[in-house]
Structures are given as structure tokens and as C-alpha cells.
Amino acid sequence: MPNRRVRSFLTMLESLGELAWFRNIETNEMRFTPAFWETLGYSPDEAPTDRVGFSMLIHPGDIPHVQRESERFIAGESSVLNVEFRVRAKPKAWRWFQLRGREIQRRENGEAHIAAGIMIDVDDMRRSEIKALEDHERLTLAMQGSGAGLWELDLHKRVLMLDARSVEMHGFPQDLPMPMALDLWLNKVDPDHRFHTAAAFRKALEGNSIFVTEYSVDSGSRWINGFGKAILNQDGEPIRFVGLNFDVSERKRSENMIEQMRNELLHTSRVSAMGAMAATLAHELNQPLTAIANYSTGLMRIAADNDDDREMQAAQAIKDNAQRAGEIIRRMREMAKGENVRKDVIKFDPLVKEAAGYASAGCEGISFDLQLNDGVTVMGDSVQIQQVLINLIRNACQAMEKMEGTKQVTVTKVDLADAVQICVADCGSGIPKELMPNIFEANVTTKAEGMGIGLSISRTIVEAHGGKLWAENTGNGARFCFTLPIAGASG
């Protein structure tokens, strides 16, 4: 039995509502206050009175830890005994307790002889911790399954913590020290998305709402969907943000593919409508063009009878242009119907000169500089290619209509390895910056009375020939260039 001093100590602790204990290390006697056993559901008669009996109530998984800490305390390596473990309660349950105590008496060699202390019921706290750990593990598994990454932003220090998955999403090195400066992360976001991403943070802070944003990194190679919520202190002030990141790159690629398919479908619909329009025009214009050709033939006979060369040349020009107009309509109809482009070997230089001659009507006061070299042949449909040249030359003339001073259209040709590059340049005011990205789209025009289909059709023709058409400002006007394959080139 504990001596009078120990009994008084235990009685005092129990009067304060504490669950107290006492142990005589030499005799292995170990006692607990009745309130402790009542907590476990045991009667006084069922309560063990020595260390061995009490050890039988300790959870087997906790015994090694309890024994190790007890031996350190008895040997004097620790002045305080502090250990948590589970004790069997009735009928078949385990309850967590924290045993805390000190020596009351030690031997001359420093070993504890008599010890006493309190038992703290920590069952609710430990079960909450275990539940929190289990919830965290489930959340981690869910995040791993969804591919999500964690992030946390300290608003006072302006530093950001990213987990390994978020680091990978952003393309940062895996050994990047954490936390990282907020500006380092913001600079990783593509420039086009920095402003709205920062604005989303500010909006969430001001309204204490959910932060949601979507941005790209590494020039659009990866897209990230981030969301989070501000954590407030006791005064209701935000101190940090916590949230998740999701890699939505695949979704973005799918959306872009769908958009591309939608545009292609729209283009197909326009081409189909263009084909129907071309068929209607061909039908309606065929008769008057035929009539013009017939009348011009009649004029040629009259001119021959009158022996008038000027009338003969004029009538011949009328007939040639009527036939050429019919051929243009027929070829455009074939292209709109999706028929294969004719690719014949044609001499390019005469084609350019003839196109400049046709386009010169309406280009009064404008000089032409044709920088060509003879002998180059190209693959293509002469009628369609000539129409592209006429369209570009007429556009160049119209770009200089209201100009004062020297007006000149320059047509240059550069021979490449397997293609020829043709450029048509003017001395106008150039292409407005806002129109440049869409200059070849249908219905885009710089002219007040323009329909915006000439450049679109020209690009379609050039691309159908395996070439490329582009535009650029030179500082002294605009320049349109396109390529065509040289006859005999592979590809």
C-alpha cells in the first residue's frame, strides 16, 4: 500500500478532478484513483493493483513503446515520464490515455524508487487526429487519381508552396526550393494570362470568394485550372490561400481541335455555297459571253472588209477577253467543286507580263516595275495563277489611289531551290496592324466598297497549288508574296 504521503498526494489530485496513479518500482505495486477505473467501466474489485496486471490491459501494439519510455525514466535518463497508449475498456473497447508523472523518491544511485502522476483522457483528441489522418490519406488518393496538385500562398510573406504534382504541371525543376517567391510563379504564367490571373486573386480576396482561374505556361504547351479559398485569422483578415491545380491541357487541345473542325466545316459550307454560286454565274454568264464572242467575230469580219487594222485588233481583244472570262468562271467553278487543280508546265514570266497588262486598266498614273528573268517554268493552272496576280496587282493600284507623288507597283521574282517566289509591292500606307492577322479571311477588307473575298480566293488557289501566300508591311507600303513549285521539282 502507498505510504501516507503518497496517499495524501493521490487524494489531492483526485479532489481536483484528476485521474491519478502511483507506482512503487521496487515492489511493482501500482495504484490508480477510483475515477480512472470508472472511466474504463471497471469496479474497484476488478482493478489490478500491480504493474503486471495493469500491463495486461495495455494494447499489445503500445507495450514496446510504454516499456521503453518507462525504462528510460527509471534509469534517470528522463526526469518526466510522458507516454500515450491505449487501455482496454469494458466491454470490448480501447481508450487512449496520456500518462504523465515524476519521481517522488529516488535511490542513492539515481534510479526512481516511487513515482506518481496523472492520467489524461485523450481519446477524443487522438480519434480526431486519426480521422484527420485518414481523411488526408483519402484526399491524397483522390488527388492522385484525379491528377490534382496542391498549392498554398502566404499572403504576408508573398511566398507560394507547390507540391510535386503542381511543380510538374508548371514545368519547374523538381528540386526547386519551396516555398518559392510569388513573382517567380507569376512570371511562369504566359504573358497573355498574367493580368486576369492576378485580377482573379484580387477579386477573391476582396469578396472572400472562391478563387478560380485558367492559365497557360510555357507558351501554351500546358494549361492549368487553379482554384482555392482564402483562410482568415481571428480578426477576419485573409492570411493565406489554399487550393488545387488541375492539368487541363488535354481538354484545351480537344477544344482547339473541335474549334478547328468547326472552322473547317464552316469553310466547307462556304465552299459549297461558292460552288453553287459559281455554277449559277457560269450558267447565267455563258450566254452573254458567247454573244459577245460572236459579235466580236462579226466585227472582225467587218474590219477585214474595211481593211481597218485598229478595228480588227479591238475586235480581237474583245473576243479574247470574253473567252478568257468564260475560262476563269469555268476554272473557279471546278475549284469550288473540289476538283483537282490542273498543274501544267507554264512559262511564268510571260504569265506575269500578261497579268500586269490585264490589271493595268484602272491603274492610270501608276508605273510598273517587273523584275523578272526569262526561262523559268512553273507547275500550275495558268488561268488561276494569272487571276491571283491580277488581284494582287489591282489591290496594289487601289492602295495608292489617293496618294500624291510617285506611284509604282513592283513585281519581283526570286528563284528558290524547288520553287519560285513572287512578290507584288506598292507604295501605299500599308496594311493596318489590327487587320494583318486576318487579312486573308473572307469578308476582311481595307477598301470601303470591297467585298473581302479576293485575297481569300487567292490564298485558296495558291494553297491548292502547294504554295503559300503571305503579307507584310515594308515601311514604304505593303507587299504580298506567294510561292509556286518549279516544273520538275519533287514534292
Contacts in CASP RR format, 6 or more apart in sequence:
PFRMAT RR
TARGET T0000
AUTHOR 0000-0000-0000
METHOD contacts of the structure
MODEL  1
MPNRRVRSFLTMLESLGELAWFRNIETNEMRFTPAFWETLGYSPDEAPTD
RVGFSMLIHPGDIPHVQRESERFIAGESSVLNVEFRVRAKPKAWRWFQLR
GREIQRRENGEAHIAAGIMIDVDDMRRSEIKALEDHERLTLAMQGSGAGL
WELDLHKRVLMLDARSVEMHGFPQDLPMPMALDLWLNKVDPDHRFHTAAA
FRKALEGNSIFVTEYSVDSGSRWINGFGKAILNQDGEPIRFVGLNFDVSE
RKRSENMIEQMRNELLHTSRVSAMGAMAATLAHELNQPLTAIANYSTGLM
RIAADNDDDREMQAAQAIKDNAQRAGEIIRRMREMAKGENVRKDVIKFDP
LVKEAAGYASAGCEGISFDLQLNDGVTVMGDSVQIQQVLINLIRNACQAM
EKMEGTKQVTVTKVDLADAVQICVADCGSGIPKELMPNIFEANVTTKAEG
MGIGLSISRTIVEAHGGKLWAENTGNGARFCFTLPIAGASG
1 29 0 8 1.000
2 10 0 8 1.000
2 22 0 8 1.000
2 24 0 8 1.000
2 29 0 8 1.000
2 31 0 8 1.000
5 104 0 8 1.000
6 22 0 8 1.000
6 104 0 8 1.000
6 114 0 8 1.000
6 116 0 8 1.000
9 20 0 8 1.000
9 22 0 8 1.000
9 104 0 8 1.000
9 116 0 8 1.000
10 20 0 8 1.000
10 21 0 8 1.000
10 22 0 8 1.000
10 31 0 8 1.000
10 33 0 8 1.000
10 116 0 8 1.000
13 20 0 8 1.000
13 33 0 8 1.000
13 117 0 8 1.000
13 118 0 8 1.000
14 20 0 8 1.000
14 33 0 8 1.000
14 34 0 8 1.000
14 35 0 8 1.000
17 35 0 8 1.000
18 33 0 8 1.000
18 118 0 8 1.000
18 119 0 8 1.000
19 32 0 8 1.000
19 33 0 8 1.000
19 35 0 8 1.000
19 36 0 8 1.000
19 39 0 8 1.000
19 97 0 8 1.000
19 118 0 8 1.000
19 119 0 8 1.000
19 120 0 8 1.000
19 121 0 8 1.000
20 32 0 8 1.000
20 33 0 8 1.000
20 36 0 8 1.000
20 116 0 8 1.000
20 117 0 8 1.000
20 118 0 8 1.000
20 119 0 8 1.000
21 30 0 8 1.000
21 31 0 8 1.000
21 32 0 8 1.000
21 33 0 8 1.000
21 36 0 8 1.000
21 99 0 8 1.000
21 116 0 8 1.000
21 117 0 8 1.000
21 118 0 8 1.000
21 119 0 8 1.000
22 29 0 8 1.000
22 30 0 8 1.000
22 31 0 8 1.000
22 32 0 8 1.000
22 114 0 8 1.000
22 115 0 8 1.000
22 116 0 8 1.000
22 117 0 8 1.000
23 29 0 8 1.000
23 30 0 8 1.000
23 31 0 8 1.000
23 51 0 8 1.000
23 114 0 8 1.000
23 115 0 8 1.000
23 116 0 8 1.000
24 30 0 8 1.000
24 113 0 8 1.000
24 114 0 8 1.000
25 74 0 8 1.000
25 111 0 8 1.000
25 112 0 8 1.000
25 113 0 8 1.000
25 114 0 8 1.000
25 115 0 8 1.000
26 113 0 8 1.000
28 50 0 8 1.000
28 51 0 8 1.000
28 52 0 8 1.000
29 49 0 8 1.000
29 50 0 8 1.000
29 51 0 8 1.000
30 48 0 8 1.000
30 49 0 8 1.000
30 50 0 8 1.000
30 51 0 8 1.000
30 54 0 8 1.000
31 49 0 8 1.000
32 47 0 8 1.000
32 54 0 8 1.000
32 119 0 8 1.000
34 44 0 8 1.000
36 119 0 8 1.000
37 43 0 8 1.000
37 44 0 8 1.000
37 46 0 8 1.000
37 47 0 8 1.000
39 89 0 8 1.000
39 95 0 8 1.000
39 121 0 8 1.000
40 57 0 8 1.000
40 87 0 8 1.000
40 88 0 8 1.000
40 89 0 8 1.000
40 90 0 8 1.000
40 95 0 8 1.000
41 89 0 8 1.000
41 90 0 8 1.000
42 90 0 8 1.000
48 54 0 8 1.000
48 56 0 8 1.000
48 57 0 8 1.000
55 63 0 8 1.000
55 66 0 8 1.000
57 87 0 8 1.000
57 88 0 8 1.000
58 66 0 8 1.000
58 85 0 8 1.000
58 86 0 8 1.000
58 87 0 8 1.000
58 88 0 8 1.000
59 85 0 8 1.000
59 86 0 8 1.000
59 87 0 8 1.000
59 88 0 8 1.000
59 94 0 8 1.000
62 84 0 8 1.000
62 85 0 8 1.000
62 86 0 8 1.000
63 85 0 8 1.000
65 83 0 8 1.000
65 85 0 8 1.000
66 83 0 8 1.000
66 85 0 8 1.000
66 99 0 8 1.000
69 78 0 8 1.000
69 81 0 8 1.000
69 82 0 8 1.000
69 83 0 8 1.000
70 81 0 8 1.000
70 83 0 8 1.000
72 78 0 8 1.000
73 80 0 8 1.000
73 81 0 8 1.000
73 103 0 8 1.000
73 112 0 8 1.000
73 115 0 8 1.000
74 111 0 8 1.000
74 112 0 8 1.000
75 111 0 8 1.000
76 110 0 8 1.000
76 111 0 8 1.000
76 112 0 8 1.000
79 102 0 8 1.000
79 103 0 8 1.000
80 100 0 8 1.000
80 101 0 8 1.000
80 102 0 8 1.000
81 99 0 8 1.000
81 100 0 8 1.000
81 101 0 8 1.000
81 102 0 8 1.000
81 115 0 8 1.000
82 98 0 8 1.000
82 99 0 8 1.000
82 100 0 8 1.000
82 101 0 8 1.000
83 98 0 8 1.000
83 99 0 8 1.000
84 96 0 8 1.000
84 97 0 8 1.000
84 98 0 8 1.000
84 99 0 8 1.000
84 122 0 8 1.000
84 126 0 8 1.000
85 96 0 8 1.000
85 97 0 8 1.000
85 99 0 8 1.000
86 94 0 8 1.000
86 95 0 8 1.000
86 96 0 8 1.000
86 97 0 8 1.000
87 94 0 8 1.000
87 95 0 8 1.000
87 97 0 8 1.000
88 94 0 8 1.000
88 95 0 8 1.000
89 95 0 8 1.000
95 121 0 8 1.000
95 123 0 8 1.000
96 121 0 8 1.000
96 122 0 8 1.000
96 123 0 8 1.000
96 125 0 8 1.000
96 126 0 8 1.000
96 127 0 8 1.000
97 119 0 8 1.000
97 120 0 8 1.000
97 121 0 8 1.000
97 122 0 8 1.000
97 123 0 8 1.000
98 119 0 8 1.000
98 120 0 8 1.000
98 122 0 8 1.000
99 117 0 8 1.000
99 119 0 8 1.000
100 117 0 8 1.000
100 118 0 8 1.000
100 119 0 8 1.000
100 120 0 8 1.000
101 115 0 8 1.000
101 116 0 8 1.000
101 117 0 8 1.000
101 118 0 8 1.000
102 115 0 8 1.000
102 116 0 8 1.000
102 117 0 8 1.000
103 112 0 8 1.000
103 113 0 8 1.000
103 114 0 8 1.000
103 115 0 8 1.000
104 114 0 8 1.000
104 115 0 8 1.000
104 116 0 8 1.000
105 112 0 8 1.000
105 113 0 8 1.000
105 114 0 8 1.000
106 112 0 8 1.000
106 113 0 8 1.000
107 113 0 8 1.000
142 148 0 8 1.000
143 149 0 8 1.000
143 150 0 8 1.000
143 165 0 8 1.000
143 244 0 8 1.000
144 165 0 8 1.000
146 246 0 8 1.000
147 165 0 8 1.000
147 246 0 8 1.000
147 247 0 8 1.000
148 165 0 8 1.000
148 244 0 8 1.000
148 245 0 8 1.000
148 246 0 8 1.000
149 162 0 8 1.000
149 163 0 8 1.000
149 165 0 8 1.000
149 166 0 8 1.000
149 169 0 8 1.000
149 244 0 8 1.000
149 245 0 8 1.000
149 246 0 8 1.000
150 162 0 8 1.000
150 163 0 8 1.000
150 165 0 8 1.000
150 166 0 8 1.000
150 242 0 8 1.000
150 243 0 8 1.000
150 244 0 8 1.000
150 245 0 8 1.000
151 160 0 8 1.000
151 161 0 8 1.000
151 162 0 8 1.000
151 163 0 8 1.000
151 166 0 8 1.000
151 241 0 8 1.000
151 242 0 8 1.000
151 243 0 8 1.000
151 244 0 8 1.000
151 245 0 8 1.000
152 160 0 8 1.000
152 161 0 8 1.000
152 240 0 8 1.000
152 241 0 8 1.000
152 242 0 8 1.000
152 243 0 8 1.000
153 159 0 8 1.000
153 160 0 8 1.000
153 161 0 8 1.000
153 182 0 8 1.000
153 240 0 8 1.000
153 241 0 8 1.000
153 242 0 8 1.000
154 160 0 8 1.000
154 161 0 8 1.000
154 179 0 8 1.000
154 239 0 8 1.000
154 240 0 8 1.000
155 205 0 8 1.000
155 230 0 8 1.000
155 238 0 8 1.000
155 239 0 8 1.000
155 240 0 8 1.000
155 241 0 8 1.000
156 239 0 8 1.000
157 179 0 8 1.000
158 181 0 8 1.000
158 182 0 8 1.000
158 183 0 8 1.000
159 179 0 8 1.000
159 180 0 8 1.000
159 181 0 8 1.000
159 182 0 8 1.000
160 179 0 8 1.000
160 180 0 8 1.000
160 181 0 8 1.000
160 182 0 8 1.000
160 185 0 8 1.000
161 178 0 8 1.000
161 179 0 8 1.000
161 180 0 8 1.000
162 170 0 8 1.000
162 172 0 8 1.000
162 178 0 8 1.000
162 180 0 8 1.000
162 185 0 8 1.000
162 245 0 8 1.000
164 174 0 8 1.000
165 245 0 8 1.000
166 245 0 8 1.000
167 173 0 8 1.000
167 174 0 8 1.000
167 176 0 8 1.000
168 174 0 8 1.000
169 217 0 8 1.000
169 222 0 8 1.000
169 224 0 8 1.000
169 245 0 8 1.000
169 247 0 8 1.000
170 185 0 8 1.000
170 188 0 8 1.000
170 217 0 8 1.000
170 222 0 8 1.000
170 224 0 8 1.000
171 188 0 8 1.000
171 217 0 8 1.000
171 218 0 8 1.000
171 222 0 8 1.000
172 180 0 8 1.000
172 188 0 8 1.000
186 194 0 8 1.000
186 197 0 8 1.000
186 198 0 8 1.000
188 217 0 8 1.000
188 218 0 8 1.000
189 197 0 8 1.000
189 215 0 8 1.000
189 216 0 8 1.000
189 217 0 8 1.000
190 215 0 8 1.000
190 216 0 8 1.000
190 217 0 8 1.000
190 218 0 8 1.000
190 219 0 8 1.000
190 220 0 8 1.000
192 216 0 8 1.000
193 214 0 8 1.000
193 215 0 8 1.000
193 216 0 8 1.000
194 215 0 8 1.000
196 213 0 8 1.000
196 215 0 8 1.000
197 213 0 8 1.000
197 215 0 8 1.000
200 211 0 8 1.000
200 212 0 8 1.000
200 213 0 8 1.000
201 211 0 8 1.000
201 213 0 8 1.000
201 241 0 8 1.000
203 209 0 8 1.000
203 211 0 8 1.000
204 210 0 8 1.000
204 211 0 8 1.000
204 212 0 8 1.000
204 228 0 8 1.000
204 229 0 8 1.000
204 230 0 8 1.000
204 241 0 8 1.000
205 230 0 8 1.000
205 238 0 8 1.000
208 230 0 8 1.000
208 232 0 8 1.000
208 238 0 8 1.000
210 227 0 8 1.000
210 228 0 8 1.000
210 229 0 8 1.000
211 226 0 8 1.000
211 227 0 8 1.000
211 228 0 8 1.000
211 229 0 8 1.000
211 230 0 8 1.000
211 241 0 8 1.000
211 243 0 8 1.000
212 225 0 8 1.000
212 226 0 8 1.000
212 227 0 8 1.000
212 228 0 8 1.000
213 225 0 8 1.000
213 226 0 8 1.000
213 227 0 8 1.000
214 223 0 8 1.000
214 224 0 8 1.000
214 225 0 8 1.000
214 226 0 8 1.000
214 248 0 8 1.000
215 223 0 8 1.000
215 224 0 8 1.000
216 222 0 8 1.000
216 223 0 8 1.000
216 224 0 8 1.000
216 252 0 8 1.000
217 224 0 8 1.000
221 249 0 8 1.000
222 247 0 8 1.000
222 249 0 8 1.000
223 247 0 8 1.000
223 248 0 8 1.000
223 249 0 8 1.000
223 251 0 8 1.000
223 252 0 8 1.000
224 245 0 8 1.000
224 246 0 8 1.000
224 247 0 8 1.000
224 248 0 8 1.000
225 245 0 8 1.000
225 246 0 8 1.000
225 248 0 8 1.000
226 243 0 8 1.000
226 244 0 8 1.000
226 245 0 8 1.000
226 246 0 8 1.000
227 243 0 8 1.000
227 244 0 8 1.000
228 241 0 8 1.000
228 242 0 8 1.000
228 243 0 8 1.000
228 244 0 8 1.000
229 241 0 8 1.000
229 242 0 8 1.000
229 243 0 8 1.000
230 238 0 8 1.000
230 240 0 8 1.000
230 241 0 8 1.000
231 238 0 8 1.000
231 239 0 8 1.000
231 240 0 8 1.000
231 241 0 8 1.000
231 242 0 8 1.000
232 238 0 8 1.000
232 239 0 8 1.000
233 239 0 8 1.000
270 442 0 8 1.000
271 336 0 8 1.000
271 338 0 8 1.000
274 336 0 8 1.000
275 333 0 8 1.000
275 336 0 8 1.000
275 337 0 8 1.000
277 336 0 8 1.000
278 329 0 8 1.000
278 332 0 8 1.000
278 333 0 8 1.000
278 336 0 8 1.000
278 337 0 8 1.000
279 333 0 8 1.000
281 329 0 8 1.000
282 326 0 8 1.000
282 329 0 8 1.000
282 330 0 8 1.000
282 333 0 8 1.000
285 325 0 8 1.000
285 326 0 8 1.000
285 329 0 8 1.000
286 326 0 8 1.000
286 329 0 8 1.000
289 322 0 8 1.000
289 323 0 8 1.000
289 325 0 8 1.000
289 326 0 8 1.000
292 318 0 8 1.000
292 319 0 8 1.000
292 322 0 8 1.000
293 319 0 8 1.000
293 322 0 8 1.000
293 323 0 8 1.000
295 318 0 8 1.000
296 315 0 8 1.000
296 316 0 8 1.000
296 318 0 8 1.000
296 319 0 8 1.000
296 322 0 8 1.000
297 315 0 8 1.000
297 319 0 8 1.000
298 315 0 8 1.000
299 311 0 8 1.000
299 314 0 8 1.000
299 315 0 8 1.000
299 318 0 8 1.000
300 312 0 8 1.000
300 315 0 8 1.000
300 316 0 8 1.000
300 319 0 8 1.000
302 311 0 8 1.000
303 309 0 8 1.000
303 311 0 8 1.000
303 312 0 8 1.000
303 314 0 8 1.000
303 315 0 8 1.000
304 312 0 8 1.000
324 383 0 8 1.000
327 383 0 8 1.000
328 383 0 8 1.000
328 387 0 8 1.000
331 342 0 8 1.000
331 381 0 8 1.000
331 383 0 8 1.000
331 384 0 8 1.000
332 384 0 8 1.000
332 387 0 8 1.000
332 457 0 8 1.000
335 341 0 8 1.000
335 384 0 8 1.000
335 460 0 8 1.000
335 461 0 8 1.000
335 464 0 8 1.000
341 380 0 8 1.000
341 381 0 8 1.000
341 384 0 8 1.000
341 464 0 8 1.000
341 465 0 8 1.000
342 380 0 8 1.000
342 381 0 8 1.000
343 379 0 8 1.000
343 380 0 8 1.000
343 381 0 8 1.000
343 465 0 8 1.000
344 379 0 8 1.000
344 380 0 8 1.000
344 381 0 8 1.000
344 382 0 8 1.000
345 377 0 8 1.000
345 378 0 8 1.000
345 379 0 8 1.000
345 487 0 8 1.000
346 377 0 8 1.000
346 378 0 8 1.000
346 379 0 8 1.000
346 380 0 8 1.000
346 382 0 8 1.000
346 385 0 8 1.000
347 375 0 8 1.000
347 376 0 8 1.000
347 377 0 8 1.000
348 372 0 8 1.000
348 376 0 8 1.000
348 377 0 8 1.000
348 378 0 8 1.000
348 413 0 8 1.000
348 420 0 8 1.000
348 422 0 8 1.000
348 484 0 8 1.000
349 372 0 8 1.000
349 373 0 8 1.000
349 374 0 8 1.000
349 375 0 8 1.000
349 376 0 8 1.000
349 413 0 8 1.000
351 382 0 8 1.000
351 385 0 8 1.000
351 386 0 8 1.000
351 389 0 8 1.000
352 370 0 8 1.000
352 372 0 8 1.000
352 389 0 8 1.000
352 411 0 8 1.000
352 413 0 8 1.000
352 422 0 8 1.000
353 370 0 8 1.000
353 372 0 8 1.000
354 386 0 8 1.000
355 386 0 8 1.000
355 389 0 8 1.000
355 390 0 8 1.000
355 393 0 8 1.000
356 368 0 8 1.000
356 370 0 8 1.000
356 389 0 8 1.000
356 393 0 8 1.000
356 409 0 8 1.000
356 411 0 8 1.000
358 386 0 8 1.000
358 390 0 8 1.000
359 389 0 8 1.000
359 390 0 8 1.000
359 393 0 8 1.000
359 394 0 8 1.000
359 397 0 8 1.000
360 368 0 8 1.000
360 393 0 8 1.000
362 394 0 8 1.000
362 397 0 8 1.000
363 393 0 8 1.000
363 394 0 8 1.000
363 397 0 8 1.000
363 409 0 8 1.000
365 407 0 8 1.000
366 397 0 8 1.000
366 400 0 8 1.000
366 407 0 8 1.000
366 408 0 8 1.000
366 409 0 8 1.000
367 406 0 8 1.000
367 407 0 8 1.000
367 408 0 8 1.000
367 409 0 8 1.000
368 408 0 8 1.000
368 409 0 8 1.000
368 410 0 8 1.000
368 411 0 8 1.000
369 408 0 8 1.000
369 409 0 8 1.000
369 410 0 8 1.000
369 411 0 8 1.000
370 411 0 8 1.000
371 410 0 8 1.000
371 411 0 8 1.000
371 412 0 8 1.000
371 413 0 8 1.000
372 411 0 8 1.000
372 412 0 8 1.000
372 413 0 8 1.000
373 413 0 8 1.000
373 415 0 8 1.000
376 413 0 8 1.000
376 415 0 8 1.000
376 420 0 8 1.000
376 486 0 8 1.000
377 486 0 8 1.000
377 487 0 8 1.000
378 385 0 8 1.000
378 420 0 8 1.000
378 484 0 8 1.000
378 485 0 8 1.000
378 486 0 8 1.000
378 487 0 8 1.000
379 465 0 8 1.000
379 484 0 8 1.000
379 485 0 8 1.000
379 486 0 8 1.000
379 487 0 8 1.000
379 488 0 8 1.000
379 489 0 8 1.000
380 465 0 8 1.000
380 484 0 8 1.000
380 485 0 8 1.000
381 461 0 8 1.000
381 465 0 8 1.000
384 461 0 8 1.000
384 464 0 8 1.000
384 465 0 8 1.000
385 461 0 8 1.000
385 465 0 8 1.000
385 484 0 8 1.000
387 458 0 8 1.000
387 461 0 8 1.000
388 458 0 8 1.000
388 461 0 8 1.000
388 462 0 8 1.000
388 469 0 8 1.000
388 482 0 8 1.000
389 411 0 8 1.000
389 422 0 8 1.000
389 424 0 8 1.000
391 454 0 8 1.000
391 455 0 8 1.000
391 457 0 8 1.000
391 458 0 8 1.000
392 424 0 8 1.000
392 458 0 8 1.000
392 480 0 8 1.000
393 409 0 8 1.000
393 411 0 8 1.000
393 424 0 8 1.000
395 424 0 8 1.000
395 426 0 8 1.000
395 455 0 8 1.000
395 480 0 8 1.000
396 409 0 8 1.000
396 424 0 8 1.000
396 425 0 8 1.000
396 426 0 8 1.000
396 478 0 8 1.000
396 480 0 8 1.000
397 409 0 8 1.000
397 426 0 8 1.000
398 447 0 8 1.000
399 426 0 8 1.000
399 428 0 8 1.000
399 429 0 8 1.000
399 430 0 8 1.000
399 446 0 8 1.000
399 477 0 8 1.000
399 478 0 8 1.000
400 407 0 8 1.000
400 426 0 8 1.000
400 427 0 8 1.000
400 428 0 8 1.000
403 427 0 8 1.000
403 428 0 8 1.000
406 427 0 8 1.000
407 427 0 8 1.000
408 426 0 8 1.000
408 427 0 8 1.000
409 424 0 8 1.000
409 425 0 8 1.000
409 426 0 8 1.000
410 423 0 8 1.000
410 424 0 8 1.000
410 425 0 8 1.000
410 426 0 8 1.000
411 422 0 8 1.000
411 423 0 8 1.000
411 424 0 8 1.000
411 425 0 8 1.000
412 422 0 8 1.000
412 423 0 8 1.000
412 425 0 8 1.000
413 420 0 8 1.000
413 421 0 8 1.000
413 422 0 8 1.000
413 423 0 8 1.000
414 420 0 8 1.000
414 421 0 8 1.000
414 423 0 8 1.000
415 421 0 8 1.000
415 486 0 8 1.000
416 483 0 8 1.000
416 486 0 8 1.000
418 485 0 8 1.000
418 486 0 8 1.000
418 489 0 8 1.000
418 490 0 8 1.000
418 491 0 8 1.000
419 467 0 8 1.000
419 483 0 8 1.000
419 484 0 8 1.000
419 485 0 8 1.000
419 486 0 8 1.000
419 489 0 8 1.000
420 483 0 8 1.000
420 484 0 8 1.000
420 486 0 8 1.000
421 481 0 8 1.000
421 482 0 8 1.000
421 483 0 8 1.000
422 481 0 8 1.000
422 482 0 8 1.000
422 483 0 8 1.000
422 484 0 8 1.000
423 479 0 8 1.000
423 480 0 8 1.000
423 481 0 8 1.000
424 479 0 8 1.000
424 480 0 8 1.000
424 481 0 8 1.000
425 474 0 8 1.000
425 477 0 8 1.000
425 478 0 8 1.000
425 479 0 8 1.000
425 480 0 8 1.000
426 477 0 8 1.000
426 478 0 8 1.000
426 479 0 8 1.000
427 476 0 8 1.000
427 477 0 8 1.000
428 476 0 8 1.000
428 477 0 8 1.000
428 478 0 8 1.000
429 477 0 8 1.000
430 473 0 8 1.000
430 475 0 8 1.000
430 477 0 8 1.000
430 478 0 8 1.000
431 439 0 8 1.000
431 446 0 8 1.000
431 471 0 8 1.000
431 473 0 8 1.000
431 478 0 8 1.000
432 446 0 8 1.000
435 444 0 8 1.000
435 446 0 8 1.000
436 471 0 8 1.000
436 473 0 8 1.000
438 444 0 8 1.000
439 455 0 8 1.000
439 471 0 8 1.000
440 455 0 8 1.000
440 456 0 8 1.000
440 458 0 8 1.000
440 459 0 8 1.000
440 469 0 8 1.000
440 471 0 8 1.000
441 456 0 8 1.000
442 452 0 8 1.000
442 453 0 8 1.000
442 456 0 8 1.000
443 451 0 8 1.000
443 452 0 8 1.000
443 453 0 8 1.000
444 452 0 8 1.000
444 455 0 8 1.000
444 456 0 8 1.000
445 451 0 8 1.000
445 452 0 8 1.000
455 469 0 8 1.000
458 469 0 8 1.000
458 482 0 8 1.000
459 469 0 8 1.000
462 468 0 8 1.000
462 469 0 8 1.000
462 482 0 8 1.000
462 483 0 8 1.000
462 484 0 8 1.000
463 469 0 8 1.000
465 484 0 8 1.000
465 485 0 8 1.000
466 484 0 8 1.000
466 485 0 8 1.000
467 482 0 8 1.000
467 483 0 8 1.000
467 484 0 8 1.000
467 485 0 8 1.000
468 482 0 8 1.000
468 483 0 8 1.000
469 480 0 8 1.000
469 481 0 8 1.000
469 482 0 8 1.000
470 480 0 8 1.000
470 481 0 8 1.000
470 482 0 8 1.000
471 478 0 8 1.000
471 479 0 8 1.000
471 480 0 8 1.000
471 481 0 8 1.000
472 478 0 8 1.000
472 479 0 8 1.000
472 481 0 8 1.000
473 479 0 8 1.000
485 491 0 8 1.000
END
